[in-house]
């Protein structure tokens, strides 16, 4: 018997959001991963190459410093922050934008198609439409978040769930940055603690998965940095480490799904759109009243 697909527009509590995040990922695993690798693959590949180059440079610097071949401390520190490091940050920004845009575009089309998985071409049309808007928003809001954390930790923590909800609003409601931020603030009002706690747990789960998969890469990188291995072996370790770190980008899908379910839950509390749509279909599709969510 086929598992019933979850209703996205529905009020959920803390546990239901976390549980349904993984239920949605499981039910859409194959089509979502297909879209993920096709649309995000080039950015992940660029990130792998940039990370490999940067890590290889760090390994050589550490080895040269340990052998006394490298000059002073100040020169060493400045050498770590070269163009390689800038490329790592650049591709990290592109990766976050691509993954966020891909998953949210998939969810938006999934909703429009009545819980049916969209094609790659359909997701691509949404992806390219929202990509630059999301990229600009990620850059501006990321800078604002970093400044808030540097000035005082509390404002940064306060902004975290608000900024997280901006992107679902932007894609699912086709909003501008200003509209999306105002809408996010409105939705999260009186629900900040629940939203913050839910997103924190989801991110911790995602990072735990990343850390578990990255453990071999961390061990190999440590061996390369603090042992006198052959240059060819060091380069191999560095590249394998970068590839494993690239694979870990898959787990970024989890927080994006989670924050989307937070958005749907908060929007449903405020607007009741999903409930009204299901009520309007009762007379047309023969849907039974007991299929409505128990929250209502």
C-alpha positions in Angstrom: 0.0 0.0 0.0 1.4 3.4 -1.0 2.2 5.7 1.8 -0.1 8.8 2.0 1.8 11.9 1.1 2.0 14.6 3.8 0.0 17.8 3.6 2.4 20.8 3.5 0.0 23.5 4.4 -0.8 22.4 7.9 -0.2 23.6 11.5 2.5 21.5 13.1 4.1 21.5 16.5 7.8 21.2 17.3 8.0 17.4 16.9 5.7 17.2 13.9 7.9 19.6 11.9 11.0 17.6 12.6 9.3 14.3 11.9 7.7 15.5 8.7 10.9 17.0 7.4 12.3 13.5 7.2 9.0 12.0 5.9 8.9 14.5 3.0 12.6 13.9 2.2 12.0 10.1 2.2 8.8 10.3 0.1 10.6 12.5 -2.5 14.1 11.1 -2.2 14.7 10.0 -5.8 13.2 13.0 -7.7 14.6 15.5 -5.2 18.1 14.1 -5.4 17.9 14.0 -9.2 17.0 17.7 -9.3 19.6 18.4 -6.6 22.5 16.9 -8.5 21.6 18.3 -11.9 21.1 21.9 -10.7 23.6 22.0 -7.9 26.2 19.6 -9.2 28.3 22.3 -11.0 28.4 24.5 -7.9 29.4 21.5 -5.7 32.1 20.5 -8.1 33.5 24.1 -8.1 33.4 24.0 -4.3 35.3 20.6 -4.2 38.0 22.0 -6.5 38.4 25.3 -4.5 38.5 23.4 -1.2 41.1 20.9 -2.5 43.3 23.8 -3.7 42.9 25.7 -0.4 43.5 22.7 1.8 46.5 21.5 -0.2 48.0 25.0 0.3 47.3 24.8 4.1 49.0 21.4 4.3 52.1 22.6 2.6 52.3 25.7 4.8 51.9 23.6 7.9 54.6 21.2 6.8 57.0 24.0 5.8 56.4 25.8 9.1 57.1 22.6 11.0 60.4 22.1 9.1 61.5 25.7 9.7 61.5 26.6 6.0 58.8 29.2 6.2 59.4 32.8 7.4 57.6 34.7 10.3 54.3 34.3 11.9 52.7 37.3 10.3 53.6 36.2 6.8 52.3 32.7 7.5 48.9 34.0 8.7 48.5 36.3 5.7 49.4 33.4 3.3 46.4 31.4 4.5 44.0 34.2 3.5 44.8 34.2 -0.2 42.6 33.9 -3.4 42.1 30.2 -2.6 40.3 31.1 0.6 38.2 33.7 -1.3 37.2 31.1 -3.8 36.1 28.7 -1.0 33.8 31.4 0.4 32.5 32.4 -3.0 31.5 28.8 -3.9 30.1 28.3 -0.4 27.8 31.3 -1.1 26.8 29.9 -4.5 26.2 26.4 -3.1 23.9 27.7 -0.3 22.0 29.8 -2.9 21.7 26.9 -5.3 20.6 24.3 -2.7 18.1 26.7 -1.2 16.7 27.7 -4.6 16.5 24.1 -5.8 14.7 22.7 -2.8 12.3 25.6 -2.4 11.5 25.6 -6.2 10.8 21.8 -5.9 8.5 22.3 -2.9 6.6 25.2 -4.6 6.0 23.1 -7.7 5.2 20.0 -5.6 2.5 22.0 -3.9 1.1 23.4 -7.2 1.0 20.0 -8.9 -1.0 18.5 -6.0 1.7 16.5 -4.2 3.3 15.3 -7.5 7.0 15.4 -8.0 8.0 18.1 -10.6 10.3 17.5 -13.5 13.8 18.8 -13.7 12.7 21.2 -16.5 10.0 22.6 -14.3 12.3 23.1 -11.3 14.9 24.7 -13.6 12.4 27.3 -14.7 11.8 28.4 -11.1 15.5 28.0 -10.2 16.8 30.4 -12.8 14.0 32.9 -12.0 14.8 33.1 -8.3 18.6 32.4 -8.3 19.9 36.0 -8.5 17.2 37.2 -6.1 18.2 34.6 -3.5 21.9 35.2 -4.1 21.6 38.9 -3.5 19.4 38.3 -0.4 21.8 35.7 1.0 24.7 38.1 0.6 23.0 41.1 2.1 21.3 39.2 5.0 24.5 37.2 5.6 26.5 40.4 6.0 23.8 41.8 8.3 23.8 38.6 10.4 27.6 38.6 10.8 27.6 42.2 11.8 24.8 41.6 14.4 26.7 38.7 15.8 30.0 40.6 16.0 28.4 43.7 17.6 26.4 41.6 20.1 25.5 38.0 20.0 21.9 38.4 21.0 20.8 40.4 17.9 22.4 37.8 15.7 20.5 35.0 17.5 17.3 36.9 17.3 17.7 37.5 13.5 18.5 33.9 12.7 15.0 32.5 12.5 13.6 35.6 10.8 16.2 35.5 8.1 15.7 31.7 7.7 12.0 32.3 6.8 12.8 35.0 4.3 13.7 32.5 1.6 10.6 30.3 1.7 8.5 33.5 1.6 10.5 34.8 -1.3 10.0 31.6 -3.4 6.6 30.4 -2.3 5.0 33.8 -2.4 7.2 35.3 -5.1 8.2 38.2 -2.8 10.9 40.8 -2.9 13.5 41.0 -0.2 11.7 43.7 1.6 8.3 42.0 1.4 9.8 38.7 2.4 11.6 40.1 5.4 8.5 42.0 6.6 6.3 38.9 6.0 8.8 36.7 7.9 8.9 39.1 10.8 5.1 39.1 10.9 4.8 35.3 10.8 7.4 34.7 13.5 5.9 37.3 15.9 4.7 35.5 19.1 6.2 32.3 17.7 9.9 33.2 17.9 11.0 30.6 20.6 9.2 27.7 19.0 10.6 28.5 15.6 14.1 29.1 16.9 14.1 25.9 18.8 12.8 23.9 15.8 15.4 25.3 13.4 18.2 24.9 15.9 17.4 21.1 16.3 17.1 20.6 12.6 20.4 22.3 11.9 22.1 20.3 14.7 20.8 17.1 13.1 22.1 18.2 9.7 25.5 19.1 11.1 25.7 15.8 13.0 25.1 13.9 9.7 27.7 16.1 8.0 30.2 15.5 10.8 29.7 11.8 10.8 30.3 11.5 7.0 33.2 14.0 7.2 35.0 12.1 9.9 37.2 10.1 7.5 38.0 13.3 5.6 39.0 15.0 8.9 41.3 12.1 9.9 42.9 12.0 6.4 43.5 15.8 6.5 45.0 15.6 10.0 47.4 12.8 8.9 48.4 14.9 5.8 49.1 18.0 7.9 51.1 16.5 10.8 53.0 13.6 9.1 55.8 13.5 6.6 53.8 11.8 3.8 54.8 11.9 0.2 53.6 14.9 -1.8 51.5 12.7 -4.1 49.9 11.0 -1.1 49.2 14.3 0.6 47.5 15.6 -2.6 45.4 12.4 -2.8 44.3 12.8 0.8 43.4 16.4 0.3 41.4 15.7 -2.8 39.5 12.8 -1.2 38.8 15.0 1.8 37.4 17.8 -0.4 35.2 15.3 -2.3 33.7 13.9 1.0 33.0 17.5 2.1 31.3 18.1 -1.2 29.1 15.0 -0.7 28.0 16.4 2.7 26.2 19.2 0.9 23.4 16.7 0.4 22.5 17.1 4.1 21.8 20.8 3.5 18.5 19.7 2.0 17.2 18.9 5.5 17.3 22.4 6.9 15.7 23.9 3.8 12.8 21.4 4.0 12.5 22.0 7.8 12.3 25.8 7.5 9.7 25.4 4.7 7.5 23.4 7.0 8.0 26.1 9.7 6.8 28.6 7.1 3.7 26.6 6.1 2.8 26.0 9.8 3.1 29.7 10.7 1.3 30.9 7.6 -1.5 28.4 8.2 -1.9 29.8 11.8 -2.1 33.3 10.4 -4.0 32.9 7.1 -5.6 29.4 7.1 -5.1 29.1 3.4 -4.6 25.4 3.4 -7.7 24.8 5.4 -9.8 26.9 3.2 -8.5 25.2 0.1 -9.4 21.7 1.5 -12.8 22.9 2.6 -13.5 24.2 -1.0 -12.7 20.8 -2.5 -15.0 18.8 -0.3 -18.0 19.2 -2.5 -16.1 18.8 -5.8 -13.7 15.9 -5.1 -15.7 13.9 -2.6 -13.0 14.3 0.0 -14.2 13.2 3.4 -14.1 15.7 6.3 -12.0 13.3 8.4 -9.1 13.9 6.0 -8.7 17.4 7.4 -5.9 17.9 9.8 -6.7 17.3 13.4 -5.3 20.7 14.4 -8.4 22.3 13.0 
